[in-house]
Structures are given as structure tokens and as C-alpha cells.
Amino acid sequence: MTMSNPGGRRRPPTIHDVAREAGVSRGTVSRVLNGGHYVSPAAQEAVNAAIRKTGYVVNRHARSLITGRSDSVGFLLTEPQERFFEDPNFNVLLRGCTQALAAHDIPLLLMLAGTEDERRRITRYITAGHVDGVLLVSSHSGDPVAEELREAGVPLVACGKPIGLGSKVSYVAADDRDGARDMVRHLVALGRRRIGVVTGPLDTPGGVERLAGYREVLAEAGIAVDDRLVVSGDYSRASGEAGAERLLAQAPDMDAVFVASDLMAQGVLAALHRAGRRVPEDIAVGGFDDSPAATAATPALTTIRQPWDRISNEMVRVLLAEIGGEDPSAVILPTELVRRDST
């Protein structure tokens, strides 16, 4: 509710109004607003009830001057801006992280840094204290952002294990290698032996781990790895299309292809259709992610499901723990094979 003053003008409720409504001191209200330390459960409930009744809203600017925190978190994507709009995985992850932080009344700031100048500018902004921590998406080997933020003492959680940083940076990841193994085992079980792969970028953890899983399963099945059946992409639809064209030219007897993302797999399907190859009769196709691109594909794509809701929730949980003073940690989540019409 809005409070009235003697002049008849209505004003927003203040911390004093909350204290009066709750029957506690202003100091008790302040302690509840700053984490509830040294406050009895009864007093905390009374303050929370008074906040709901009065409609009091925390003055974040004033609180940040006291606590030294911004009460906000950054979502940093180190990819060209067009990738954010093309790849549905980024939007799914952004939505999940936003919802997880909303439960803590913390806003999420989207930051796109696909060029060296943008990375420098965003790094300066972050290290100046404008956010309390960063959720880092799509880190590449040699990208200095994660190391610079770590050295500056900024709490940081990466989506996927940052290459070269080991245990220095917290991360949450799907089990990329095991997911790739499940897909390639599925293709082998169908009787396919000339199995191609369109990898992700090999300077990213997902690119490296999914290729490793592919190689491991071929070895355990006694199938020699043919370099003509291995091409790389960048997770874009266009790179999947180009990759399939290279595979068809280099290994026309290919009877299956594992594609390291659903969006690239859409490009692969387009190239196969143009070449007159039937899916799955001539060439079986398996993707990775279980993004909206998988169900939009024709035929619907057999793929590896990444648990996006769990990934986003865990990223937020680990980041808030690190902001609270805990050491870096790692979480690896299982994937799941989803069978559809493309295999």
C-alpha cells in the first residue's frame, strides 16, 4: 500500500513504515533485508509480512552503498551477436538463469562480447563492480576473459569446463563425452559403420569432448577412425551444411553422421536432401542438445538431451555460493539419448 502524509500527498512506504507495521526496530528490518542474520524466526516472519502488506521495495542503490554489492549478475556471451539470435541454446539458458535469479530478487544483465574491443570494454565494466558475479557462456581456448575476471577476484561460473583453467574457475556442464558416446553407440547398434562427425569448435570444451566420445566408441567397436569422416563446424546451421557437403565429397559411402549440435544438424539435413540422400534410409543423422531445432527439423532429429533447466539452476546456485565466499566448484550433469525419426 502507499502511505499518506499530513499534506495529503501519497508517498512510497519506507523502512520505518515496515518497522512500525511489524512491531520491531528499524535495525531488525535492516538485518532482515541484508540476509536475516541475528534475527529470530518470529521477527523475520513479522518483517516479511509487513513488507508484503506495505508494499515496501528495497532501494537497491542505497543498499549497494552500504554492502558494496550491486545486487545484480552478468550473463556474458563471448560470441558474435548474431549467434545469440541464431542459436536457441543461448536463449534457453538465459531464460533459465533469469528465472533462477528472480527467486532471489536478483536481476540478470545480458552482455555480448564477440570482438576484442567488446571483451575489453565488458571486462572493465565488470571489474569496476557493476555486477556481483558473472555467468560465462561459450568460453573459447585462448579467450582471456575468464582468466582476467578470475585474477580480478570476480565470482565466475562457466557453462562448460573452460579449457586450460582446470579447477581455478567454477563450471557447470553436461557430460559431453558420455553424451557423444551414447549417440555413436546408438548409430553403431543400427548397423552403421561409415559414421561421419561434424564437430563443434575444437577450442571449446564441448567440441573437444564430443569428438573424443565419438573416437572412443569407434575404437571400442573395432571401427578405424577415418580422417575423411571428421570435419569441424562452429555450431551454426551454415557450418553444418558446409560440413555435410565436405563429408559427402570426401566419403561418399558415409552411412551415418553424428553432428555436435542440433542447429548444425539442420544444415546437415538440408545438404543431404539437396544431394538426394534419404534420412535415415541412406544416412542416419544424430544431433546434440535437444534444442527447439531438433523438433523443428525434418525429419525430427534423434539427439542428446542436455538438461538445460538443471544447468541454469546449478550455474546460479554455484555463483551465489561463490559470491557468498565459497571456493570454486564443478558440477557435471548427465545427458539422455532421445530417439526420433532421423535414425
C-alpha positions as CSV (number, residue, x, y, z in Angstrom):
1,M,0.0,0.0,0.0
2,T,1.0,3.6,-0.4
3,M,1.4,5.8,2.7
4,S,-0.1,9.3,3.2
5,N,1.5,12.3,4.8
6,P,-0.2,15.3,6.5
7,G,-0.1,17.3,3.3
8,G,-2.3,14.8,1.6
9,R,0.4,13.6,-0.8
10,R,1.0,9.9,-1.2
11,R,4.5,8.5,-0.7
12,P,6.0,5.1,-1.1
13,P,6.4,3.1,2.1
14,T,9.8,3.3,3.9
15,I,11.7,1.1,6.2
16,H,10.2,3.0,9.1
17,D,6.7,2.0,8.0
18,V,7.8,-1.6,7.8
19,A,9.2,-1.5,11.3
20,R,6.1,0.1,12.7
21,E,3.8,-2.4,11.0
22,A,6.0,-5.4,12.2
23,G,6.3,-4.0,15.7
24,V,10.2,-4.3,15.6
25,S,13.0,-1.8,15.4
26,R,14.4,-0.3,12.2
27,G,17.6,-2.2,12.8
28,T,15.8,-5.5,12.8
29,V,14.2,-4.7,9.5
30,S,17.6,-3.7,8.1
31,R,19.1,-7.1,9.3
32,V,16.3,-9.0,7.6
33,L,16.8,-7.1,4.3
34,N,20.5,-7.9,4.5
35,G,20.3,-11.6,5.0
36,G,18.4,-12.2,8.2
37,H,21.5,-12.7,10.4
38,Y,20.9,-12.5,14.2
39,V,17.1,-12.2,13.7
40,S,14.7,-14.6,15.3
41,P,12.3,-16.6,13.0
42,A,9.3,-14.8,14.5
43,A,10.8,-11.4,13.9
44,Q,11.8,-12.4,10.4
45,E,8.3,-13.6,9.6
46,A,6.8,-10.4,11.0
47,V,9.1,-8.2,8.9
48,N,8.3,-10.2,5.7
49,A,4.6,-10.0,6.4
50,A,4.9,-6.2,6.9
51,I,6.9,-5.9,3.7
52,R,4.1,-7.6,1.8
53,K,1.4,-5.6,3.5
54,T,3.0,-2.2,3.0
55,G,4.4,-2.9,-0.5
56,Y,7.8,-1.8,0.6
57,V,10.5,-2.1,-2.2
58,V,14.2,-2.2,-1.3
59,N,16.2,0.9,-2.5
60,R,18.9,-1.1,-4.3
61,H,21.2,1.9,-4.8
62,A,21.1,2.8,-1.1
63,R,21.8,-0.8,-0.1
64,S,24.7,-1.2,-2.6
65,L,26.4,1.8,-0.9
66,I,26.2,0.0,2.4
67,T,27.0,-3.5,1.3
68,G,29.4,-2.8,-1.5
69,R,27.4,-5.0,-3.8
70,S,25.4,-4.2,-6.9
71,D,22.7,-6.9,-6.3
72,S,22.9,-7.9,-10.0
73,V,24.6,-10.6,-12.0
74,G,26.0,-10.6,-15.6
75,F,25.2,-13.2,-18.3
76,L,28.3,-12.9,-20.6
77,L,28.3,-14.4,-24.1
78,T,31.7,-14.3,-25.8
79,E,30.3,-14.9,-29.3
80,P,29.3,-12.6,-32.2
81,Q,25.9,-11.0,-31.6
82,E,24.2,-12.8,-34.4
83,R,25.0,-16.2,-32.7
84,F,22.8,-15.2,-29.8
85,F,19.8,-14.7,-32.0
86,E,20.5,-17.8,-34.2
87,D,21.4,-20.5,-31.6
88,P,18.3,-21.4,-29.4
89,N,20.5,-22.9,-26.7
90,F,21.6,-19.4,-25.6
91,N,18.0,-18.2,-25.2
92,V,17.0,-21.3,-23.3
93,L,20.0,-20.9,-20.9
94,L,19.3,-17.1,-20.5
95,R,15.7,-17.7,-19.6
96,G,16.5,-20.4,-17.1
97,C,19.2,-18.3,-15.4
98,T,16.9,-15.3,-15.3
99,Q,14.1,-17.4,-13.6
100,A,16.6,-18.9,-11.1
101,L,17.9,-15.5,-10.1
102,A,14.4,-14.0,-9.9
103,A,13.7,-16.3,-7.0
104,H,16.4,-14.4,-5.2
105,D,15.2,-11.0,-6.4
106,I,18.4,-10.5,-8.4
107,P,18.3,-9.1,-11.9
108,L,20.4,-10.5,-14.8
109,L,22.2,-8.3,-17.2
110,L,22.9,-9.6,-20.7
111,M,26.4,-8.8,-22.0
112,L,27.5,-9.7,-25.6
113,A,31.2,-9.5,-26.2
114,G,32.1,-11.1,-29.6
115,T,35.0,-8.8,-30.5
116,E,38.3,-8.0,-28.8
117,D,37.1,-4.4,-28.2
118,E,33.8,-5.6,-26.8
119,R,35.6,-8.0,-24.4
120,R,37.9,-5.3,-23.2
121,R,35.0,-2.9,-22.6
122,I,32.8,-5.5,-20.8
123,T,35.8,-6.7,-18.7
124,R,36.4,-3.1,-17.5
125,Y,32.7,-2.7,-16.7
126,I,32.6,-6.0,-14.7
127,T,35.8,-5.4,-12.7
128,A,34.6,-1.9,-11.8
129,G,32.0,-3.7,-9.6
130,H,28.8,-3.1,-11.6
131,V,27.8,-6.8,-11.1
132,D,28.5,-9.1,-8.2
133,G,29.4,-12.1,-10.4
134,V,29.3,-13.5,-13.9
135,L,27.7,-16.4,-15.7
136,L,30.1,-17.1,-18.6
137,V,28.7,-18.8,-21.7
138,S,30.7,-20.2,-24.6
139,S,34.3,-19.8,-23.5
140,H,37.0,-20.5,-26.1
141,S,40.6,-21.6,-25.5
142,G,42.8,-18.5,-25.6
143,D,39.9,-16.2,-24.7
144,P,41.4,-14.1,-21.9
145,V,38.1,-13.1,-20.3
146,A,37.7,-15.9,-17.8
147,E,41.3,-15.6,-16.6
148,E,41.1,-11.8,-16.3
149,L,37.9,-12.0,-14.3
150,R,39.4,-14.7,-12.1
151,E,42.5,-12.7,-11.4
152,A,40.4,-9.6,-10.6
153,G,38.5,-11.7,-7.9
154,V,35.2,-11.6,-9.7
155,P,32.9,-14.6,-8.8
156,L,32.5,-16.6,-12.0
157,V,30.7,-19.7,-13.2
158,A,31.3,-21.0,-16.7
159,C,28.8,-23.1,-18.8
160,G,31.2,-25.9,-19.7
161,K,34.7,-26.5,-18.4
162,P,37.0,-23.6,-19.5
163,I,39.9,-25.1,-21.4
164,G,43.2,-24.6,-19.6
165,L,41.8,-23.2,-16.3
166,G,41.2,-26.5,-14.5
167,S,39.9,-26.1,-11.0
168,K,40.6,-22.4,-10.9
169,V,37.1,-21.5,-12.2
170,S,33.7,-22.9,-11.2
171,Y,31.8,-24.5,-14.0
172,V,28.6,-26.4,-14.7
173,A,28.5,-28.8,-17.7
174,A,26.6,-31.6,-19.3
175,D,28.6,-34.7,-19.7
176,D,29.6,-34.0,-23.3
177,R,31.8,-37.0,-23.8
178,D,29.3,-39.5,-22.4
179,G,26.5,-38.0,-24.4
180,A,28.6,-38.4,-27.6
181,R,29.4,-42.0,-26.7
182,D,25.6,-42.7,-26.3
183,M,24.8,-41.3,-29.7
184,V,27.6,-43.1,-31.6
185,R,26.8,-46.4,-29.8
186,H,23.2,-45.9,-31.0
187,L,24.4,-45.4,-34.6
188,V,26.7,-48.5,-34.3
189,A,23.8,-50.5,-32.9
190,L,21.8,-49.7,-36.0
191,G,24.5,-51.4,-38.1
192,R,26.1,-48.2,-39.4
193,R,29.9,-48.4,-39.9
194,R,30.9,-45.4,-42.0
195,I,30.0,-42.8,-39.4
196,G,31.0,-39.2,-40.0
197,V,31.1,-36.4,-37.5
198,V,30.7,-32.6,-37.7
199,T,32.4,-31.4,-34.5
200,G,31.9,-28.2,-32.6
201,P,34.8,-25.7,-32.5
202,L,37.8,-27.5,-31.2
203,D,38.8,-24.6,-29.0
204,T,35.7,-25.2,-26.8
205,P,35.2,-27.9,-24.2
206,G,32.1,-29.2,-26.0
207,G,33.9,-29.5,-29.3
208,V,36.8,-31.4,-27.8
209,E,34.8,-33.7,-25.5
210,R,32.2,-34.7,-28.1
211,L,34.8,-35.6,-30.6
212,A,36.6,-37.7,-28.0
213,G,33.4,-39.6,-27.3
214,Y,33.0,-40.3,-31.0
215,R,36.5,-41.6,-31.3
216,E,36.3,-43.8,-28.2
217,V,33.1,-45.6,-29.3
218,L,34.5,-46.3,-32.8
219,A,37.6,-47.8,-31.1
220,E,35.6,-50.0,-28.8
221,A,33.5,-51.2,-31.8
222,G,36.7,-52.0,-33.8
223,I,36.0,-49.4,-36.4
224,A,39.0,-47.4,-37.6
225,V,38.7,-43.6,-37.4
226,D,38.9,-42.3,-41.0
227,D,40.0,-38.6,-41.1
228,R,37.9,-38.1,-44.2
229,L,34.9,-38.6,-42.0
230,V,35.8,-35.9,-39.5
231,V,35.0,-32.2,-40.2
232,S,34.6,-29.3,-37.9
233,G,31.9,-26.6,-37.5
234,D,31.1,-23.7,-35.3
235,Y,27.7,-24.7,-34.1
236,S,25.9,-22.6,-36.7
237,R,23.5,-24.0,-39.3
238,A,25.6,-22.8,-42.2
239,S,28.7,-24.7,-40.8
240,G,26.6,-27.9,-40.6
241,E,25.6,-27.5,-44.2
242,A,29.1,-26.9,-45.3
243,G,30.4,-29.8,-43.2
244,A,27.9,-32.3,-44.7
245,E,29.0,-31.2,-48.2
246,R,32.6,-31.8,-47.3
247,L,31.8,-35.2,-45.9
248,L,29.8,-36.3,-49.0
249,A,32.7,-35.2,-51.2
250,Q,35.4,-36.9,-49.1
251,A,33.5,-40.1,-48.1
252,P,30.5,-40.7,-50.4
253,D,30.0,-44.1,-48.7
254,M,29.1,-42.5,-45.4
255,D,26.0,-44.1,-43.9
256,A,25.6,-42.1,-40.7
257,V,26.7,-38.8,-39.2
258,F,26.9,-37.5,-35.6
259,V,26.5,-33.8,-35.5
260,A,27.7,-31.9,-32.4
261,S,24.7,-29.6,-32.2
262,D,21.1,-29.6,-33.4
263,L,21.4,-26.4,-35.2
264,M,24.3,-27.7,-37.3
265,A,22.3,-30.9,-37.8
266,Q,19.6,-28.8,-39.5
267,G,22.2,-27.7,-42.0
268,V,23.4,-31.3,-42.4
269,L,19.8,-32.4,-43.2
270,A,19.5,-29.6,-45.8
271,A,22.7,-30.7,-47.6
272,L,21.7,-34.3,-47.6
273,H,18.3,-33.6,-49.0
274,R,19.9,-31.4,-51.7
275,A,22.3,-34.3,-52.6
276,G,19.4,-36.8,-52.9
277,R,20.3,-38.8,-49.8
278,R,17.4,-40.1,-47.8
279,V,17.4,-39.8,-44.0
280,P,17.5,-42.2,-42.3
281,E,17.4,-44.9,-45.0
282,D,20.7,-43.8,-46.7
283,I,22.3,-41.8,-43.9
284,A,21.2,-41.7,-40.3
285,V,21.7,-38.4,-38.5
286,G,22.1,-37.7,-34.8
287,G,22.4,-34.4,-33.1
288,F,23.2,-33.0,-29.7
289,D,21.3,-30.6,-27.3
290,D,17.6,-31.4,-27.8
291,S,17.0,-27.8,-28.5
292,P,13.9,-26.5,-30.4
293,A,15.9,-27.0,-33.6
294,A,15.7,-30.8,-33.1
295,T,11.9,-30.9,-33.2
296,A,11.7,-28.3,-36.0
297,A,13.9,-30.4,-38.2
298,T,12.6,-32.7,-41.0
299,P,12.7,-35.5,-40.1
300,A,12.6,-34.9,-36.4
301,L,16.1,-35.3,-35.0
302,T,17.4,-38.0,-32.8
303,T,19.6,-36.2,-30.4
304,I,21.3,-36.0,-27.0
305,R,19.3,-34.0,-24.4
306,Q,21.2,-31.5,-22.3
307,P,19.4,-30.8,-19.0
308,W,19.1,-27.1,-19.6
309,D,16.9,-26.3,-16.6
310,R,19.3,-28.1,-14.3
311,I,22.3,-26.5,-15.9
312,S,20.9,-22.9,-15.4
313,N,19.7,-23.6,-11.9
314,E,23.1,-25.1,-10.9
315,M,25.0,-22.2,-12.5
316,V,23.0,-19.8,-10.4
317,R,23.4,-21.8,-7.2
318,V,27.2,-22.2,-7.6
319,L,27.6,-18.5,-8.5
320,L,25.6,-17.3,-5.5
321,A,27.6,-19.6,-3.2
322,E,30.8,-18.2,-4.6
323,I,29.6,-14.6,-4.1
324,G,28.9,-15.7,-0.5
325,G,32.5,-16.7,-0.1
326,E,32.7,-20.3,-1.0
327,D,35.5,-21.8,-3.1
328,P,35.1,-22.7,-6.8
329,S,33.4,-25.9,-7.6
330,A,32.4,-28.1,-10.6
331,V,29.1,-29.8,-11.5
332,I,28.8,-32.3,-14.3
333,L,25.2,-33.4,-15.2
334,P,24.1,-36.5,-17.2
335,T,22.7,-36.4,-20.7
336,E,20.0,-38.5,-22.3
337,L,19.5,-40.1,-25.8
338,V,16.3,-39.0,-27.4
339,R,15.2,-41.2,-30.3
340,R,13.2,-39.6,-33.2
341,D,12.9,-40.1,-36.9
342,S,16.4,-39.3,-38.2
343,T,18.0,-42.6,-37.2
